[in-house]
Amino acid sequence: MPALDPEPAAAALPPHASAPTASLPSRPHLRLLPPPAWTEPAPDLPNTIPGQQALALEYLLPNGLPAVPADHRQQVLAAPEPDITPWAARLAQAVLEVEAAERPVGQLSRWVVPEIYRRLDRRQQLRARQVGPRGTRTRTPEHVRSVHVCHPRPDVAEVSVVTSGTDRCRALALRLERRKERWMCTALDWA
């Protein structure tokens, strides 16, 4: 009769199976240590590695122009004083009233260049024919809903206006330029 081992032999387990565990060993306690005190600052590293050339960020394009403009930083121009947003809104409202034949175009002659004046006069004449005699309005006039002003240069303002009436919303774009201490409308477009 074969002799019995005091401990039975462990049965062979397939590689994907795990042996049953009675309990996991306890984890050792971790101790946090303070960071080492530096007695001297880290040495300055050179900007270039020996034998390596610096990358040329300024070079010429094939057409001869510089790839990076002379002043490549975006300039933020301060709006001229005083803010022209309220004035631009009043001018836009006046333009809408001229177009609707509710205001004489002559009231804008001081604030628009001659080309814009002629265009407004023509639009007013066409609108007056559609509306008929004064006082018989066919629709509610438009009014300014919002105004946004951008200053590409201190003496130039580009204005976008959103207008609304009873039947639709439209966009109006104006370019204002400062001439002899006053703002003049030099471009005007509807969308």
Secondary structure as the mmCIF struct_conf table of DSSP 4:
data_model
#
loop_
_struct_conf.conf_type_id
_struct_conf.id
_struct_conf.beg_label_comp_id
_struct_conf.beg_label_asym_id
_struct_conf.beg_label_seq_id
_struct_conf.end_label_comp_id
_struct_conf.end_label_asym_id
_struct_conf.end_label_seq_id
HELX_LH_PP_P HELX_LH_PP_P1 PRO A 2 ASP A 5
BEND BEND1 PRO A 6 GLU A 7
HELX_LH_PP_P HELX_LH_PP_P2 PRO A 8 PRO A 14
TURN_TY1_P TURN_TY1_P1 PRO A 15 HIS A 16
BEND BEND2 ALA A 17 ALA A 17
BEND BEND3 ALA A 22 ALA A 22
HELX_LH_PP_P HELX_LH_PP_P3 LEU A 24 LEU A 30
HELX_LH_PP_P HELX_LH_PP_P4 PRO A 34 TRP A 38
BEND BEND4 THR A 39 GLU A 40
HELX_LH_PP_P HELX_LH_PP_P5 PRO A 41 PRO A 46
BEND BEND5 ASN A 47 THR A 48
TURN_TY1_P TURN_TY1_P2 PRO A 50 GLY A 51
HELX_LH_PP_P HELX_LH_PP_P6 GLN A 53 LEU A 55
STRN STRN1 LEU A 60 LEU A 60
TURN_TY1_P TURN_TY1_P3 PRO A 62 ASN A 63
BEND BEND6 GLY A 64 LEU A 65
STRN STRN2 PRO A 66 PRO A 66
BEND BEND7 ALA A 67 VAL A 68
BEND BEND8 ALA A 70 ASP A 71
BEND BEND9 ARG A 73 ARG A 73
HELX_LH_PP_P HELX_LH_PP_P7 GLN A 74 GLN A 75
HELX_LH_PP_P HELX_LH_PP_P8 LEU A 77 PRO A 80
BEND BEND10 GLU A 81 PRO A 82
HELX_LH_PP_P HELX_LH_PP_P9 ASP A 83 ASP A 83
HELX_RH_AL_P HELX_RH_AL_P1 THR A 85 GLU A 99
TURN_TY1_P TURN_TY1_P4 ALA A 100 ALA A 101
BEND BEND11 GLU A 102 ARG A 103
HELX_RH_3T_P HELX_RH_3T_P1 VAL A 105 LEU A 108
TURN_TY1_P TURN_TY1_P5 SER A 109 TRP A 111
STRN STRN3 VAL A 112 VAL A 112
HELX_RH_AL_P HELX_RH_AL_P2 PRO A 114 VAL A 131
BEND BEND12 PRO A 133 PRO A 133
TURN_TY1_P TURN_TY1_P6 ARG A 134 GLY A 135
BEND BEND13 THR A 138 ARG A 139
HELX_LH_PP_P HELX_LH_PP_P10 THR A 140 GLU A 142
STRN STRN4 HIS A 143 ARG A 153
TURN_TY1_P TURN_TY1_P7 PRO A 154 ASP A 155
STRN STRN5 VAL A 156 SER A 164
BEND BEND14 THR A 166 ASP A 167
STRN STRN6 CYS A 169 ARG A 179
TURN_TY1_P TURN_TY1_P8 LYS A 180 GLU A 181
STRN STRN7 ARG A 182 TRP A 190
#
